């Protein structure tokens, strides 16, 4: 039994192909990332960019859900939720940032190509970008955020892009836009926009090479080296009407529900890696000068137990969320408020506990916890960065409160 | 507009000298450190940005002379009854800009506590080392070499282990000590330190505290070698590395305070280290408050500055409360260290345990509060340009140094509950 299998999850829900994929990914990332990172650290060109190609192009994550006749694998039944969770978990075990990017790509695919929600016209237009090239297609979202200027809002935060137009196409404008990832490298932006003259926001796809996109310099941030982020400007960026992915809350919620599944799995995968690190530490470290093995001390054992307990629960929650998305007939569509709120609760819970867990592991390992040599600190920085990009949990609580308490003015 | 100076301090503990120095430090960080600190992480190996402000502070302003007696060119703070409160203010101001610099700065004085503080001044060693610090305008760094590869926090755990795990040996040979061993992690190593205080044993495996020896070793003598600085998650201004001692010879009188004295006053070094850690944390919290204030005043949610949202205000209030309480605890800890007549000597297990309790309470609450602030700031919380994430990375290390969390808990439990076997 692998150490990772100690954390039970509903394995029976995964198909043989899911298990094979997870197993292949586990072997791949161990060989190509984990074995090399002591030497290559977080080198983008030498380590992370080649892995993006392996994962997205060679393994085929970027074409997993697109229709077969467009070059995809058409793994587009709701059960793909399990595939996504188990795949991203394995990637995150090696690098949270790579998993973060995979979560973007797979959420977009799920929201556009899933059986029952298939947007054929848009798939025809966009899928070739993912399925025909030999380069990884990096997807970035532009979601509402705080603003220094008033403007159109979505749930209290401000839409960063304004679209004008309609049947003849859209013209997009926005300045100082902070994308969710990869402002430097994104090949496709998915922007939640206000639309002039319309009440509802729209999610519009913008190819990264569209005229009028200006990318700033990569800014420094806490973690997620795989995501070279920069603020961007949209100046009269024109896209065809077909690039409108969806309008209104339901589509946005559906996208975010799938996105939160990916992020949850990324959190759990990172935690499994942290478990492996503290396991090794606990097995081998001797303390108190009396030959006591670290894990045999009651204080440290109790804390390590709490760490394992929280990881186990986080993993169960993630697969539970996958189950909700995999069985819309039982739980409702991913775009329903019920599923969206559940996914919001789960992802925020996971990142809150993940922060707690990794802090405790660091404390157990003292200076080795923050020395790059031991690798733990990268998960600490990466997980915190994902949590920041996920958004303020205090604000997310308003969605939860609205749902459970029918608040009217939040 | 509120500022960091609106947070409370116990005014009755403050001294004119400490306050004047505090103002000087504030001016120094505003001009020499804050404008450059966002590049410090990439400067971790070279210190080409980090060293110049240290030269000004330590060398040109002469702060490195602070502890030595006045007749030796120092400022005589080692003889005062306000050293800790003054140090708290200085550390707080430096950490407001960069807690890595604050640690490196504080550790300049850490080993010197053994020889320059009343009531255990070692006049001969002060005379020996004062010129190194007082007769130059170049910065001079010290380090306290404790941790060893096999021991982790065992070295700091003097009360329980009595030095029995120390493997760095000091053997008397005529009128010299011959030192052999390997140390890890001291602040200001990685090629920085000019003077080391090395925790040795004169009788390996003995738990007789008389055999714990603190011996001063200049780094430029034969047999001392320093490895490269470690790469860490942050705190670039604090270089840490390996140090090897191979038949290093120093005079017998380079031992700080002799059998018994070295281990007794090791407790003083611990107490003041904890006090310093609180000050570093409070300095960081104060700067984050400044950044947060700007953020919540300018960023809007639902048409109003986000500070006007009740739920957000709850987080902001918790953060302010953390600073308010931490600062008061810190000054109280400093006062406790300054006034043995009121609180007992600062090297006793009682004061060490209380200082540990103060330190880990503040460090834990501080980190928790900073984590919530980063989350509230969303993507900007992880953005170097807002400075909060750097403080978060740096101050985590302060939480973990000097034995980490579990050792703190054991010492606190041992004293408050009179545990016998922990």
Interface residues (C-beta under 8 A of the other chain):
Chain A: X41 X145 X146 X147 X148 X149 X150 X153 X156 X157 X158 X178 X180 X219 X220 X221 X222 X223 X285 X286 X287 X288 X289 X299 X300 X303 X355 X359 X362 X363 X364 X366 X367 X369 X370 X371 X372 X373 X377 X380 X381 X384 X385 X387 X388 X389 X391 X392 X393 X394 X395 X397 X398
Chain B: X38 X41 X147 X150 X151 X152 X153 X154 X157 X160 X161 X164 X165 X185 X230 X231 X232 X233 X234 X240 X298 X299 X300 X301 X302 X303 X306 X311 X312 X314 X315 X367 X371 X374 X375 X376 X377 X378 X379 X380 X381 X382 X383 X384 X385 X389 X392 X393 X396 X397 X399 X400 X401 X403 X404 X405 X406 X409 X410
